Amino acid sequence: MGKTKRRVKSQQRRCRNHAQMMGYQRWLRTVRGNLATFYMTYPNNSQWNARSFTGVIVSAGKDHVVIQDEATGRTELLLYRNLDYVTIDLIF
């Protein structure tokens, strides 16, 4: 396979991953204000490998989401690269 074909395939792969990330961002923006639990994995951390964060979705960026814990008032910034999955309690 020539260099041109490899470059095109890697660009297509990158675009597909970018589209998936944009999907997360768009979806989290539509459910902003709802209570959510984010399940995260931190593979190189010796204290805790997996952790969950619960809070109201404040905002969603290209590579992160900001949540606020209602009980403590604590605001946390979570990166998508550590995200495993999300559960959301929808408020209609």
GUFI-599082 format. One record per residue (C-alpha): z, y, x; residue number from 1. Coordinates in nm, 4 decimals, always signed. Layout:
N
palum up->Z north->Y east->X num->NUM .
...
# end
This chain:
92
palum up->+0.0000 north->+0.0000 east->+0.0000 num->1 .
palum up->-0.0990 north->+0.3381 east->+0.1412 num->2 .
palum up->+0.1300 north->+0.6332 east->+0.1948 num->3 .
palum up->-0.0206 north->+0.8175 east->-0.1021 num->4 .
palum up->+0.0479 north->+0.5312 east->-0.3446 num->5 .
palum up->+0.4068 north->+0.4956 east->-0.2186 num->6 .
palum up->+0.4666 north->+0.8691 east->-0.2560 num->7 .
palum up->+0.3317 north->+0.8676 east->-0.6138 num->8 .
palum up->+0.5493 north->+0.5690 east->-0.7094 num->9 .
palum up->+0.8630 north->+0.7271 east->-0.5633 num->10 .
palum up->+0.7871 north->+1.0541 east->-0.7478 num->11 .
palum up->+0.7400 north->+0.8625 east->-1.0742 num->12 .
palum up->+1.0706 north->+0.6807 east->-1.0190 num->13 .
palum up->+1.2472 north->+1.0098 east->-0.9443 num->14 .
palum up->+1.1020 north->+1.1709 east->-1.2594 num->15 .
palum up->+1.2108 north->+0.8767 east->-1.4743 num->16 .
palum up->+1.5681 north->+0.9004 east->-1.3399 num->17 .
palum up->+1.5635 north->+1.2778 east->-1.3904 num->18 .
palum up->+1.4492 north->+1.2299 east->-1.7516 num->19 .
palum up->+1.7364 north->+0.9861 east->-1.8095 num->20 .
palum up->+1.9861 north->+1.2353 east->-1.6699 num->21 .
palum up->+1.8401 north->+1.5098 east->-1.8868 num->22 .
palum up->+1.8971 north->+1.2774 east->-2.1822 num->23 .
palum up->+2.2683 north->+1.2509 east->-2.1015 num->24 .
palum up->+2.2938 north->+1.6265 east->-2.0617 num->25 .
palum up->+2.1137 north->+1.6993 east->-2.3875 num->26 .
palum up->+2.3161 north->+1.4413 east->-2.5790 num->27 .
palum up->+2.6498 north->+1.5680 east->-2.4454 num->28 .
palum up->+2.5514 north->+1.9239 east->-2.5366 num->29 .
palum up->+2.4830 north->+1.8192 east->-2.8959 num->30 .
palum up->+2.8275 north->+1.6607 east->-2.9282 num->31 .
palum up->+3.0101 north->+1.9523 east->-2.7628 num->32 .
palum up->+3.3490 north->+2.0178 east->-2.9256 num->33 .
palum up->+3.4105 north->+1.6493 east->-2.9991 num->34 .
palum up->+3.6828 north->+1.4343 east->-2.8472 num->35 .
palum up->+3.5399 north->+1.1925 east->-2.5879 num->36 .
palum up->+3.6613 north->+0.9365 east->-2.3368 num->37 .
palum up->+3.4691 north->+0.9151 east->-2.0088 num->38 .
palum up->+3.4990 north->+0.5955 east->-1.8065 num->39 .
palum up->+3.4422 north->+0.6632 east->-1.4375 num->40 .
palum up->+3.4239 north->+0.4455 east->-1.1257 num->41 .
palum up->+3.5106 north->+0.5672 east->-0.7755 num->42 .
palum up->+3.4099 north->+0.2815 east->-0.5408 num->43 .
palum up->+3.5436 north->+0.4213 east->-0.2106 num->44 .
palum up->+3.8820 north->+0.5323 east->-0.3405 num->45 .
palum up->+4.1807 north->+0.3241 east->-0.2293 num->46 .
palum up->+4.4264 north->+0.4748 east->-0.4840 num->47 .
palum up->+4.2242 north->+0.4116 east->-0.8005 num->48 .
palum up->+3.8866 north->+0.2496 east->-0.8338 num->49 .
palum up->+3.8288 north->+0.3075 east->-1.2063 num->50 .
palum up->+3.9711 north->+0.5757 east->-1.4291 num->51 .
palum up->+3.9226 north->+0.7139 east->-1.7791 num->52 .
palum up->+3.9427 north->+1.0784 east->-1.8848 num->53 .
palum up->+3.9914 north->+1.1884 east->-2.2453 num->54 .
palum up->+3.9306 north->+1.5384 east->-2.3742 num->55 .
palum up->+3.7166 north->+1.7719 east->-2.5785 num->56 .
palum up->+3.3694 north->+1.8330 east->-2.4360 num->57 .
palum up->+3.3509 north->+2.1985 east->-2.3300 num->58 .
palum up->+3.0099 north->+2.2011 east->-2.1581 num->59 .
palum up->+2.7508 north->+1.9766 east->-1.9956 num->60 .
palum up->+2.5461 north->+2.0689 east->-1.6892 num->61 .
palum up->+2.2698 north->+1.8977 east->-1.4945 num->62 .
palum up->+2.5094 north->+1.6837 east->-1.2913 num->63 .
palum up->+2.8481 north->+1.7289 east->-1.4585 num->64 .
palum up->+3.0449 north->+1.7607 east->-1.7793 num->65 .
palum up->+3.3534 north->+1.9763 east->-1.8373 num->66 .
palum up->+3.6273 north->+1.8460 east->-2.0663 num->67 .
palum up->+3.9624 north->+1.9855 east->-2.1732 num->68 .
palum up->+4.2659 north->+1.7743 east->-2.2558 num->69 .
palum up->+4.4142 north->+1.9089 east->-2.5796 num->70 .
palum up->+4.7660 north->+1.7799 east->-2.5096 num->71 .
palum up->+4.8075 north->+1.9387 east->-2.1655 num->72 .
palum up->+4.5404 north->+2.2104 east->-2.1738 num->73 .
palum up->+4.4056 north->+2.0754 east->-1.8440 num->74 .
palum up->+4.0329 north->+2.1277 east->-1.7785 num->75 .
palum up->+3.8429 north->+1.8714 east->-1.5705 num->76 .
palum up->+3.4946 north->+1.8626 east->-1.4210 num->77 .
palum up->+3.3417 north->+1.5120 east->-1.4130 num->78 .
palum up->+3.0273 north->+1.4198 east->-1.2190 num->79 .
palum up->+2.7610 north->+1.2002 east->-1.3786 num->80 .
palum up->+2.7178 north->+0.9984 east->-1.0584 num->81 .
palum up->+3.0579 north->+0.8360 east->-1.1197 num->82 .
palum up->+3.0071 north->+0.7892 east->-1.4940 num->83 .
palum up->+2.9963 north->+0.4363 east->-1.6357 num->84 .
palum up->+2.9958 north->+0.5100 east->-2.0084 num->85 .
palum up->+3.1286 north->+0.7468 east->-2.2748 num->86 .
palum up->+3.2890 north->+0.6933 east->-2.6151 num->87 .
palum up->+3.2964 north->+0.9836 east->-2.8607 num->88 .
palum up->+3.5002 north->+1.0470 east->-3.1740 num->89 .
palum up->+3.2532 north->+1.2480 east->-3.3818 num->90 .
palum up->+3.3854 north->+1.5297 east->-3.5959 num->91 .
palum up->+3.1544 north->+1.6164 east->-3.8842 num->92 .
# end
